[in-house]
Amino acid sequence: MNISKILYTATATVTGGREGHAKSDDGVLDLQLVVPKGLGGPGGAGSNPEQLFAAGYAACFEGAVRFVARQKGVTLKDASVTAHVGIGPREPTGFGIAVKLDVSLPGIDHAVAQDLVDTAHNDICPYSHATRDNVDVQITLV
């Protein structure tokens, strides 16, 4: 996949890995990282890479759905996307992630909503492009 022109670059630096600190170059993102209890850490105050990925994918995907809706003349009122990002061991080594997106498009005909979601996933969302054929992504209209 070729990107013809970079429009924006986000930059963040992490020190200390999963038990460290993350800060964007502009200082807007500035947070403590904590290993969740499910991965053997203490949990508690702080975020983790899976939460950040979930927030990014959900925001990006909802934006893509809204973009497609505008292109197709569909008015969305109360759209939302909830991303569930799971992490676990993969074969033969290391770890992998899996994603489930729950998309809510209240008041939109199911067939129209499915078309918006499919187009957003297949043609528009950069997170969907980045994960395709590498991460299991399941999308459900709720």
Number of C-alpha atoms within 10 A of each C-alpha: 5 4 6 6 6 6 6 6 6 7 10 14 10 16 12 10 13 17 18 16 18 22 16 14 12 10 10 9 11 15 17 17 22 20 20 18 10 9 10 8 12 12 15 11 11 14 20 20 15 17 14 12 16 20 17 13 23 22 16 19 26 21 18 23 27 20 17 20 20 13 10 11 9 15 11 16 11 9 15 19 24 18 24 19 19 13 13 10 10 10 7 6 7 8 10 14 16 15 20 17 20 17 22 17 23 15 12 15 10 13 9 14 21 17 15 22 25 15 16 23 20 12 13 19 19 16 17 19 14 11 14 13 9 11 13 12 18 12 16 12 14 13
